[in-house]
Amino acid sequence: MASFEVKGGNKLKGEIYPQGAKNEALQILCAVLLTPEPVRISNIPDIRDVNKLIELLRDLGVTVERNAPDTYTFTAANIDLDYLETEQFVEQGRAIRGSVMIVGPMLARFGKGKMPKPGGDKIGRRRLDTHFTGLEKLGAKFNYDTPDSFYGVEADKLKGAYMLLDEASVTGTANILMAAVLAEGTTTIYNAACEPYVQQLCRMLIRMGAKITGTGSNLLVIEGVEKLHGTEHTMLPDMIEIGSFIGLAAMTGSEITIKNCQIPELGLIPETFQRLGIKMEFRGDDIFIPEQDKYEVDTYIDGSILNISDHTWPGLTPDLLSIALVVATQSKGTVLVHQKMFESRLFFVDKLIDMGAQIILCDPHRATIIGLNKNIPLRGIRMASPDIRAGVALLIAALSAEGTSIIDNVEQIDRGYQNIDGRLNALGADIRRI
């Protein structure tokens, strides 16, 4: 198990480029299974979850060629369906959450797909009912092996159908969409997720020959086609990493330029951090965060306490609530953070309290943060990273703290952030991997 030794208190300065989007990568990589022709994908992040999915695809029979550090060509011409029955597949599938999205493409192209209960962050219940209910409406037969926690779907032929999703699940929408593009007839998906990553998947599938209308809305209409062909695709920068860097700059009083942000795709993220008092300038497609010794939280028109909560797109992504929470600890003012989607995601605040933050955990979904206005710096402690986003929030706290912190279990951070210690050290941070 690796750890970070972090010496806090340094101001950072310079330019940093966000990696390719992790959550987009997991969808796009699964989509290569829809065609036997080559698919070239650029701006792929070199992170643990993505690399594990690439390894799974390779073992499944996909030919993988690395053209550049962030660019791969995938050719799914010779898929080994027997591999789905192996213990190695079970181990790989359980290692990452995004592996569930191979089920839709496999079902559409080969008539069967299966997957062990996937792993990922321990942030609360993340049900898969939406995925399989949608696939059943397309004509698939669903099987669940309770003792082995194994999901399976089979169909001789998928047929288009109307469906109203019970939740706007991003991965569920992606899975159903990838199955529907090869189904016979018309599929209508209402209450579809419309995150930029799903929009990117739609654009890629359209370039492959799919017929999809409604991209960017919560109503997708898909006219099934007989086959798809190869394409090229470039992924968006990771919006969660961009938000993390904005928060990092504010907490450490640093001057940072975040390059090539694709600002129109960020939704409410810049505005949310501006309401926390963080100044920023948009310079073309770059975000410049000036050095700022203190920042004051906004209030509502009637003077009531600012409430930052997550919601389905175009609301604020839940992946940034941990970052917003840690930023609020050193603000001037009080903030209520309301994490609606996952009931275990706020439990990391006990580490921040140990560091000196003033936080009241109201219940598993809500925390009230009383900002210290940078009058009392956080103090370094030893702690462990519980999940990807909380891990980076703790790293940001450690970089702003007095003294030295040790963050254990940084493999969680590595799952979502590419060479984060090396990139931040290049800006002046003092992080040592031990």
C-alpha positions, 0 to 999 in steps of 0.5 A, a space after each residue: 500500500 502506498 502513501 503520500 507524505 505531504 508537507 503543507 503550506 507551500 504556495 503553488 504557481 504555474 500551468 497545469 493541464 487536466 487529464 482526459 475525462 475518467 468517466 467518459 473514458 469508461 464509456 468510450 472504451 466499452 463502445 469499441 466492442 460494438 464494431 470489428 473495425 479499428 477505433 482510435 481514441 485520444 486523450 485517454 488518462 493513464 489512471 488505474 481504473 482506465 488501465 484495468 478496463 483496457 486490460 480487461 478488453 485486451 484479455 477479452 480479445 480486443 487488439 490494443 495498440 498504443 499509438 502515443 502516451 494518451 492514444 490507443 487503437 482498439 480492434 474488437 474483431 476477434 472477441 473470445 466469448 468463452 473468456 466470460 466464464 473464466 475466474 480471471 474475468 470475474 476478478 477483473 470485472 469486480 475490480 472496477 465499477 465501469 466494467 458493467 458497461 461492457 454488458 450493453 455492447 456485448 448483448 447488442 453484438 453477440 447476443 449475450 453479456 455478463 458481469 460480476 457485481 462490479 467494485 469501485 468506491 465505497 460511497 454508498 449503494 449504487 444499484 444497477 436496476 436501471 441498466 437491466 430493466 432497460 435492456 429487458 425492455 429491448 427484449 433481453 432475458 435477465 439472469 442473476 446468480 445470487 450466490 456468485 453475484 453475477 449478472 447476465 443478459 441474453 437475446 436472439 434479437 433486440 427490438 426497439 422500445 419506449 422506456 422511461 428510466 426510473 433514474 437518470 443514471 449515467 452508466 445506465 443510459 450509456 449501457 442501454 444506448 449502446 445496446 439500442 444502436 444495434 437493435 431493430 426499430 426505434 428506441 426512445 429513452 426518456 429521463 436519459 442522463 445528459 452529462 457531457 460524457 453521455 453527449 460525447 458517447 452519442 457523438 462517437 456512436 453517430 460517427 460510427 454510423 448510429 442514428 441518434 437524435 436528442 443528444 444533450 437532452 434527456 430524451 434520446 431517440 435511436 433508430 437501430 442500424 445493422 452494424 457500426 464501423 470504426 472511427 476516431 474520438 478525442 475525449 474531453 478534459 476531466 471536469 472533476 480534475 479541473 474543479 479540484 485544481 480550482 479548489 486547490 488554488 484557493 485553499 493554498 493561496 496559489 496562482 494557477 492557470 488550468 489549460 484547455 478546460 473546454 469551459 462550455 462543457 463545465 456547466 455549473 462548476 465555475 459558478 459554484 466555486 465563484 459562489 464560494 468566493 474564489 476569483 477566476 478569469 476565463 482566458 480563451 479556454 484556460 481558467 486563471 486562478 489568481 493568488 487569493 489570501 482569503 475568500 468569502 462565501 456568498 449567501 442567498 438574496 435573503 441572507 440565508 446560508 449557501 447550500 451546495 448540493 449535487 443533482 443530475 446534469 446540468 446540476 452540479 456533479 456529485 464528484 465535486 462536493 468533496 472538493 467544495 466541502 474542503 474549500 469551505 473549511 477555510 472560507 469566510 462564512 458558513 456553507 451547508 453541503 448536501 450530498 443527495 445521491 450517496 449516503 457514505 460520501 461525507 464520512 471522510 469529514 472526520 479526518 478534516 475535523 481532526 485537522 482542525 476544521 469546524 464541521 457538523 455532520 448533520 446526517 449521512 447526507 448533510 454537513 455544515 461547514 463553518 469557515 475558518 477564514 484562514 485565520 487558523 490553518 489546518 494541521 497535518 495528521 495521518 489519515 487514509 483515502 476512503 475513495 477517489 474524490 475524498 482522497 483528493 479533497 484530503 490531499 488538498 487539505 494537507 497541502 494547505 495545512 501546517 506541518 506534515 500529513 501522511 495520506 495512506 491508501 493513495 491507490 484510491 487517488 491513483 484510480 482517478 488522477 494521473 500522476 497527481 503527485 508529480 504534476 503538483 510537485 512541478 507547481 511547487 508542492 512537496 508530496 513524496 510517495 512512500 
